[in-house]
Amino acid sequence: MVTARQLTGVTGLVFAIGLSISTQSVTQAQAPAAAPAPTFTKDVLPILQRSCQNCHRPGTPAPMSLLTYQDARPWARAIKAKVTSREMPPWHIDRSIGEYLQDPSLSDREVALIAGWVDGGAPEGRASDAPAPRVFPASSQWTYGEPDLIVRMEKGFKIPAEGPDFLPEEVVDPKLTEDRYVKWVQIIPDAHRAVHHAHVYVDLPEGTDTEGLGLGMGSNVGNSMDLIEYGAGNDADLFPDGTTKVLKKGSLFRFEGHYHPYGEETFDRMRVGIKFYPKGVVPKYAVTSHRIRTGVGNDWVLNRERIEDLLLRAGYKLSIDEPSMPTGALIAENPLHAAALLSIPPNSVVQHERFWPLPKPALIVSFQPHMHFRGSRLLLEAIHPDGRREVLTSATHYQQNWQITYKYKTPHLFPAGTILHTVSIHDNTANNKHNPDPTAWVGWGSRTMDEMGHGWTDVAFLTDVQYKEELAKRKAPTTDSRQ
Ligand code: HEC
């Protein structure tokens, strides 16, 4: 028998251990004491329905279904590991900054519930606790209903079983006889598994007033507009009422697939489906996609001397008052160019920045970080005209196999002259488990083994009057949506 006397010698130690245990496991330990252990039907299934089943169901690229207890039970340990590491659901930003639409990320409480369920032996629970099953459209179906226009690749592309990634293009005429306004747009590829990502661009007819459409202005070049990008976890864009992408009559659609052979030969003829606003309805704001990029494009405007110098060295003939970047000068694979835009030496972690002063007042609708294997972090901040800096989104655990668009719950409203600033961080060391080769020097380029470091930003430019209206609608006198 242990007497009180024998114990006194160790009380201090017991107390110290007790303390460290209780501070560490306060959330896990207290909840179950008050409530019964979490069960699948009552606690876990509602979380899976909201945050996981959209991808984890039959017929999608995700490795397993998480629709039922029978589906999920064998994966219990993996589920706990992936949710506690915050790899799943894919949402790779600092959750404490900003509010987003369709945010599938889990609260700390939800993560603790899943962990508690797994640690408690992953019990099923009462059938009567289960919410009604969610019903999903098949992956070959349109998410938001029937589109008004479906445009499909005519030739399509064969993806061999093996070989390097390739990015072929096919131009298709959607035969638009009048201007239309997009309510939603979606891409459906045939070869889901082979499509790393894909774009549909709109090549505007000759003579289009591109600035009037919100294009150009230092962040994208040419008379082409991004209609939609497809990527894992990102295939459809629904525009909130009053916002749209404008499709000019006579435009052509340019499909660009980034294909990745995966061991089986397949064929892809992807389609894009579009629902228009009813005829006669003209939405107030036209949204365009801009690249705040560490890379080509806005260099001409923001960094002209350096780029002129590079182009001259590369053999281009430029006149002293060249009005715009010479067509064809932006050769991605030109090593001189690639090095100047993004230089990532072997075994190093490097940071690049990009500044884009907004040429007009604007609503910032969404942000999508884009880098390749070495990309580890990408931050977007606004530098207000008064010098105040506001972080909008911080992709703290970026992963290149996920191209996630973070849509702001309330679009950020900024006056002209606000500077959008991105900071991209590339980790080219062996610590980065996605790094194929830490001994390689890497520069800018469009192949997966090259790098990029830009933010895709959906923007609606406003007139000064519209800006004042929007400002008046927002109660807070500051544009900082978090205050
Ligand atoms: C946007 C689509 C998407 C969502 C949402 C999503 N997953 Fe996944 N998940 C995937 C894909 C694709 C993979 C395989 C590739 C990878 O691991 O990145 C995967 C992998 C996993 C794995 C690893 C499986 C293995 O082979 O080891 C687990 C576990 C997992 N997900 C659990 C979850 C849970 C739990 C949720 C919700 C809390 C969730 N996922 C949400 C698409 C998704």
Residues whose N, C-alpha, C, O or C-beta is under 5 A from the ligand:
A	BS01	HEC	S51 C52 C55 P61 A62 P63 A78 I79 K82 M88 P89 P90 G233
